Amino acid sequence: MPEIDADPLGRERAHLAASRAALRAMREDVEALDIKDVTANWVNALVLGSQIEERIKALADLSHTPLFFGRLDYLHAPGAELAEGAEGENFYIGRRHVHDADGDPMVIDWRAPVSQPFYRASRKDPMDIGRRRRFGYTGGELTAYEDEHLTDPSEAARTSKLLQAEIERPRVGPMRDIVATIQPEQDEIVRSGLSGTVCVQGGPGTGKTAVGLHRVAYLLYAHRERLARTGTLVIGPNRSFLHYIEQVLPALGELEVKQATVGDLVAHVEVKGEDDAAAAVVKGDARMAGVLRRAVRSHVTMPTEPVMVVRGSRRWRVPAYELDEIVRELLDRDIRYGAARDALPQRIAHAVLVRMEQAGEAPDDRVQDAVARNAAVKAAVKAIWPAVDPAKLVLRLLSDADFLAEHADGVLTADEQKAILWAKPARSVKSATWSPSDAVLIDEAADLVSRTHSLGHVVLDEAQDLSPMQYRAVGRRCSTGSATVLGDLAQGTTPWATRNWDEALAHLGKADAVVEELTAGFRVPREVIAYASRLLPSISPGLAPVSSVRENPGSLDVREATDLDVEVLAACVESLRHEGSTGLIAADARVPVLADALHAAGLPFLAPGEETTAESRLTLVPASLAKGLEYDYVVLDEPAAIVDGEPDERTGLRRLYVALTRAVSGLTVLHAAPLPEQLG
């Protein structure tokens, strides 16, 4: 039976105040630590000081972020492994653990096992929970609560109004965490183990990005020591997107996760140019890995002369046939080019030592190292297995038609070779106009020469836009670790966009990954997602449409405009009357025109990635940068121009699908030209 309480809200507010005081005391305890007498040297002091500083940051009490958002009332004590549990005990669920002066928990971290029923418990499977309580906040003040009695048959099931309100809360500033609203199917993905790779196919508004970020936070909680050694990385499509999501992990108390784009990972050269679509498709094809491998290994020249090593008065000869055997054995082992090159002088030196021993000498390892550094051995290694510079190698492939033809024979067609050859060969690595695709090729070549460092876990978002060679570049960064791959096949807008996840995961080196599909939408209103889903048969046949859980009548308004620029501005002003953010999304070519119109009208606006504030809530978004972003209200300018701005209709319709699905509360579509026929 529910407990009788004369002032439940007052009691919960008192617990919030006490928890905040306890968190403040935890922080003060860390700040008061004196490490002068516990560090052996300045290096230890520096490391420990840095760790203390990070701990202080992690214990910050964010005034507008609820310290706890839920409460679980267990019917019985949780399992023996959770010693803090006792019969009838309540657990407050929040973003981080808080304990009192005696070490007793006042708030339980949402990632702890005891918190799991907050996300998973249901009437069918209450998981030993008598009551689940959700809290509502205004700013940092606790203003409401809502109870579910999971084992009370007399209480009817209902949709949580607080849960709905949290999902629909206006968006100003960067992306928020969803820790208070994680759904059971999302929680399963979040809490899946570190050893396996998970691929999440999710349509607009299904929360796949948030799920990926919360999975990182969970893994850091469950495997902190291991991931502290091996590292974690979040990879996004562009800087605007990374800026938008960058506050999610710090809000969950995780400060050490690095973020990057694929371009950042492969930044061996300065990228100054762009490929046309035909060249980019060929350069992004996985077959290029084979071409590069041939080109790297072509530098090995089989020996035809013996090596003569002089030590003191003795001369030691290693014949050509024996050198040939050593080189072939290294080639057959298929180790990295650079590692084999490093091994070659030691192998030659070992052959010399065998001859020394046969002559009655007793050489040791120091003698072998000295022989390996002998001038004759060094000269032989330079002639047989010369050093390879990855950037110079790719420069030659793209500049020298004969060199490319030699190593692309039977792999690329003559037309494909012609497509990637530079019309005007560059003189040097520094003067070359490298493209993003070229940088990925250099990264592949660099890995053929020397192994790329692998991290413990990588999150790859908007993965559907990566080329096979880009997948390989990311896969190298988690070759001994695991990955969380996030994407939506219907939102692929590159000429090489992913056709199916099995193929993509094979290129990533994670063919055994589990593919999960999220189809329940929590962000985009039902009316809006249904309208956008009219495009699915044309852009991704067979893909299940998102089923939105949010009814929001009147959220879609499609208007034909007689004076497009004027009516678009009026629609922006109309949207800004509502609380929250507004995104004006337009074809890239239309952005300068709309920017001038906004300036002339005195309407301040931001660029994607700039943080919205209460004073500046309008963002002008080129359609090419809209992916992954969300706004409370979206004004969509001229859909036909968005479609026409891409090299083919299918890519254009996919770009439009992305733009149509950025709204959380309302979408206004304005068009002067006829709408694409697929929208009906």
JORAZI-V737108 format. One record per backbone hydrogen bond with DSSP energy under -0.5 kcal/mol. NH is the residue of the N-H (numbers start at 0). CO is the residue of the C=O. Records with the same first field share a line. If there is no record, write none. Layout:
NH=CO ; CO
This chain:
4=2
7=4
10=6
11=7
12=8
13=9
14=10
15=11
16=12
17=13
18=14
19=15
20=16
21=17
22=18
23=19
24=20
25=21
26=22
27=23
28=24
29=25
30=26
31=27
32=29
34=32
37=34
38=34
44=40
45=41
46=42
47=43
48=44
49=45
50=46
51=47
52=48
53=49
54=50
55=51
56=52
57=53
58=54
59=56
61=59
62=60
64=61
65=63
68=92
69=92
70=132
71=90
72=130
73=71 ; 88
74=127
75=127
81=78
82=80
84=81
88=85
90=71
92=69
93=107
94=66
97=106
99=103
102=99
105=97
106=97
107=91
109=93
111=108
114=111
115=111 ; 112
117=114
118=115
119=115
120=116
121=124
128=125
129=72 ; 127
130=72
131=147
132=70 ; 130
133=145
134=68
135=143
137=140
140=137
142=135 ; 140
143=135
145=133
147=131
149=129 ; 147
150=129
151=148
152=150
154=151
155=153
163=159
164=160
165=161
166=162
167=163
168=164 ; 165
171=169
174=243
180=177
181=177
185=182
186=182
187=183
188=184
189=185
190=186
191=188
197=482
198=513
199=197 ; 484
200=198 ; 515
201=199 ; 486
202=517
205=202
210=206
211=207
212=208
213=209
214=210
215=211
216=212
217=213
218=214
219=215
220=216
221=217
222=218
223=220
226=222
227=223
228=224
229=225
230=226
232=456
233=257
234=232 ; 458
235=233 ; 259
241=237
242=238
243=239
244=240
245=241
247=244
249=245
250=246
251=247 ; 248
252=249
253=248
254=252
257=231
259=233
261=235
264=260
265=261
266=263
267=265
270=268
271=269 ; 433
272=433
279=275
280=276
281=277
282=278
283=279
284=281
287=284
288=285
289=285 ; 286
290=286
291=287
292=288
293=289
294=290
295=291
296=292
297=293
298=295
299=296
300=383
301=299
306=317
308=306 ; 315
309=307
310=308 ; 313
313=310
315=308
317=306
318=316
322=318
323=319
324=320
325=321
326=322
327=323
328=324
329=325
330=326
331=327
332=328
333=329 ; 330
334=329
336=447
337=448
338=448
339=335
340=336
341=337
342=338
343=339
344=340
345=341
346=342
347=343
348=344
349=345
350=346
351=347
352=348
353=349
354=350
355=351
356=352
357=353
358=354
359=356
360=355
366=363
367=363
368=364
369=365
370=366
371=367
372=368
373=370
377=373
378=374
379=375
380=376
381=377
382=378
383=379
384=380
385=298
389=387
392=388
393=389
394=390
395=391
396=392
397=393
398=394
399=395
400=398
403=399
404=400
405=401
406=402
407=403
408=404
410=407
411=407
416=412
417=413
418=414
419=415
420=416
421=397
424=422
431=427
433=269 ; 431
435=272
438=434
439=435
440=436
441=437
442=438
443=439
444=440
445=441
446=442
447=443
448=444
449=445
454=476
455=230
456=230
457=481
458=232
459=457 ; 483
460=234 ; 458
462=485
464=461
465=462
468=283
470=466
471=467
472=468
473=469
474=470
475=471
476=472 ; 473
477=474
478=475
480=477
481=455
483=457
484=197
485=459 ; 483
486=199
490=487
491=488
496=493
497=463
503=499
504=500
505=501
506=502
507=503
508=504 ; 505
509=504
512=509
513=196
515=198 ; 513
517=200
518=516
520=518 ; 546
521=204
522=204
525=549
528=524
529=525
530=526
531=527
532=528
533=530
534=531
535=532
537=534
538=534
539=535
542=539
546=518
547=545
548=520
550=548
551=549
554=551
556=666
558=556 ; 668
560=558 ; 670
566=562
567=563
568=564
569=565
570=566
571=567
572=568
573=569
574=570
575=571
576=572 ; 573
577=574
580=170
581=616
582=632
583=581 ; 618
584=582 ; 634
585=620
589=586
590=586 ; 587
591=587
593=589
594=590
595=591
596=592
597=593
598=594
599=595
600=596
601=598
602=597
603=601
605=617
607=619
609=606
612=615
618=581
619=605
620=583 ; 618
621=619
622=585
624=621
625=622
628=625
630=661
632=580
633=665
634=582
635=633 ; 667
636=584 ; 634
637=669
640=637
641=637
642=638
643=639
644=640
645=642
651=647
652=648
653=649
654=650
655=651
656=652
657=653
658=654
659=655
660=656 ; 657
661=658
663=630
664=631
665=631
666=554
667=633
668=556 ; 666
669=635 ; 667
670=558
678=675
679=676
